[in-house]
Amino acid sequence: MENKACILITGASSGMGREMAVRFSAVYRVILNGRDTKRLEETRQLCTNPADQLIWQYDLAKVEELENSFVTFMSAHQIRVSYFVHCAGFMKTYPLKMVTAGLFQDTFNVNVISGALLVKSLMNRKINDAALKSVVLISSNISNFGAKAFSVYGASKGAVDALMRSLAVELAPRVRVNSVLPGGVRTAMTEHMYQDQELIDRMAAGYPLGLGEVGDIYEAVNFLLSDKAGWITGQQFTVDGGRTINITG
C-alpha cells in the first residue's frame, strides 16, 4: 500500500461526509466514521482503492465513550492522522415552544463536543505523535444569522465557530484550525427541504450564484487542508454563492 497521509472524516456514511471521503480517497488514506456499518461500507466501495480505507463505526452522540473508542481504533490499526474534517451533523428544527434540554444535548454532542474530543485525541502524542496538521470543522451560515426554528442548530454551529477560533490559537503554530460555512447544498440532512419545488425556487432566488453542490464545499475544505492555506487559521470560510451578502434577496 502506498504510504499516504491519513485523514479522518466524520459523518462519512452519507451526504457531505460521504462525498468528501470519496474525493479525498484519491489523495489520502481515509478513516470513515459514522453510525451505520453497512452505509460506511457502501462509502468505502465508492472510494479509490477501497481496501486501503478504514472504517471506525461509532455514534458520535455517545460522547462519554468516544475517546476510548477512538484511541482503541487508532492503536489497533497503528495509524497516524494528519487531517481531520468534522462533517457529522445533527439538525432538527423546532419552534422554541417545542425545544427540550434533550434536543440541545443531542445536537451539541454531535455538532460540537464530539469534534472537540476528537481534536483532543489527535493532539495526544502517545496516540498520534505530532502528525496532526490541519482541521476543518463544517459549520453553517446559520452561525452568523438567525432563522425561525433554528435556535438549537444555530446555537450549536455558533459554538462550533467559537471552538474553532480558540483551538486555532491554542494549537498554533503546529496545527491550523478553520471552519467552512456552507450555504444551501443538497445533502441527506437537508433533503427534506428539497421536496417542495416552491421552497427550492424561493431559496435559489436568494443565491446570486444559485444553489450549490457538495463539490463546492469540498473544494473549500481541500484548500484549507492544503499547504496553500499555510498562513490561514482561525477563520470562518463562507461558501454560499453570495447568499449572506445579498440584501436584495
Secondary structure, DSSP 4 states (H G I P E B T S, - for coil): -----EEEEESTTSHHHHHHHHHHTTTSEEEEEES-HHHHHHHHHHSSSGGG-EEEE--TT-GGGHHHHHHHHHHHHT----EEEE---------GGG--HHHHHHHHIIIIIHHHHHHHHHT-HHHHTT---EEEEE--GGGTS--TT-HHHHHHHHHHHHHHHHHHHHHTTT-EEEEEEE-SB--TTTGGGGS-HHHHHHHHHT-TT--B-HHHHHHHHHHHHSGGGTT--S-EEEESTTGGG-TT-
